[in-house]
Amino acid sequence: MIKNIGLTTLVLVSILLLSAFSFSDLFGNTAYQGIEHQKLKQLLSQKTALVDIRRPEEWRYTGVIPNSQLITVFDHRGQTIPESLEKLAQFDKKQAIILICHTDVRARHTSKFLTDKLKFEQVYYVKNGISGWLSAGNETTKAIIQ
């Protein structure tokens, strides 16, 4: 009897865990992926679009990577700004795009949204975000906020 309860519990827990994740979470969604700074530099040299999705006060504080397009995706409460998603939707879905935020959390979530909901074919997010970029000794430039 105890063996059956243990097996039943194991099966139920396994089903619950599997249902908590999408197939792409378990096996890796190749449409979006995190990249290191070296890969970022390589993609930028190929003129891949870089979008900094942080807020204006963050851009002012740290600066931005040169040639970044500035689109704030989340407000200070963490709520998505609908107009920002409309701006992102205007990018060519067949062309690669890179997202960066402070650490990578917002960029990762936005990458998943762009691939899953808006059907972008290739989205990269910068691992460790702008804080990692700066910690590695890379430079930024003053943000021009319009």
PEFENQUI-V383843 format. One record per residue. N is the residue number from 1. RES is the residue in one letter. D_FIRST is the distance of its C-alpha to the first C-alpha in Angstrom with 1 decimal. Layout:
N,RES,D_FIRST / N,RES,D_FIRST
This chain:
1,M,0.0 / 2,I,3.8 / 3,K,5.4 / 4,N,5.2 / 5,I,6.4 / 6,G,8.8 / 7,L,10.0 / 8,T,10.6 / 9,T,12.3 / 10,L,14.3 / 11,V,15.4 / 12,L,16.5 / 13,V,18.3 / 14,S,20.0 / 15,I,21.2 / 16,L,22.6 / 17,L,24.3 / 18,L,25.8 / 19,S,27.1 / 20,A,28.8 / 21,F,31.1 / 22,S,33.5 / 23,F,33.8 / 24,S,37.0 / 25,D,35.4 / 26,L,32.8 / 27,F,35.3 / 28,G,38.5 / 29,N,41.1 / 30,T,44.2 / 31,A,46.4 / 32,Y,46.3 / 33,Q,46.1 / 34,G,47.0 / 35,I,50.1 / 36,E,51.7 / 37,H,55.3 / 38,Q,56.8 / 39,K,55.3 / 40,L,56.6 / 41,K,60.1 / 42,Q,60.0 / 43,L,59.0 / 44,L,61.7 / 45,S,64.3 / 46,Q,63.4 / 47,K,64.1 / 48,T,60.5 / 49,A,60.3 / 50,L,58.9 / 51,V,57.9 / 52,D,57.5 / 53,I,55.3 / 54,R,55.8 / 55,R,57.8 / 56,P,61.6 / 57,E,61.4 / 58,E,59.2 / 59,W,61.7 / 60,R,64.5 / 61,Y,62.7 / 62,T,61.7 / 63,G,63.9 / 64,V,62.6 / 65,I,62.5 / 66,P,65.8 / 67,N,65.8 / 68,S,62.6 / 69,Q,62.4 / 70,L,61.4 / 71,I,59.1 / 72,T,57.1 / 73,V,53.8 / 74,F,52.2 / 75,D,54.0 / 76,H,53.8 / 77,R,50.8 / 78,G,48.9 / 79,Q,49.6 / 80,T,50.5 / 81,I,54.2 / 82,P,54.5 / 83,E,57.9 / 84,S,56.7 / 85,L,54.3 / 86,E,57.2 / 87,K,59.2 / 88,L,56.5 / 89,A,56.1 / 90,Q,59.8 / 91,F,59.1 / 92,D,59.1 / 93,K,55.5 / 94,K,56.3 / 95,Q,57.7 / 96,A,55.6 / 97,I,55.6 / 98,I,54.6 / 99,L,53.3 / 100,I,53.7 / 101,C,52.9 / 102,H,52.7 / 103,T,49.6 / 104,D,48.0 / 105,V,45.5 / 106,R,47.7 / 107,A,49.0 / 108,R,45.5 / 109,H,44.5 / 110,T,47.8 / 111,S,47.5 / 112,K,44.2 / 113,F,45.8 / 114,L,48.9 / 115,T,46.9 / 116,D,44.2 / 117,K,46.3 / 118,L,49.9 / 119,K,49.3 / 120,F,51.2 / 121,E,50.9 / 122,Q,51.1 / 123,V,50.6 / 124,Y,50.6 / 125,Y,49.9 / 126,V,51.3 / 127,K,48.7 / 128,N,49.5 / 129,G,52.1 / 130,I,55.6 / 131,S,54.6 / 132,G,53.6 / 133,W,56.7 / 134,L,58.9 / 135,S,57.1 / 136,A,57.8 / 137,G,61.5 / 138,N,62.0 / 139,E,64.6 / 140,T,64.6 / 141,T,67.5 / 142,K,68.4 / 143,A,66.7 / 144,I,69.0 / 145,I,67.5 / 146,Q,69.1
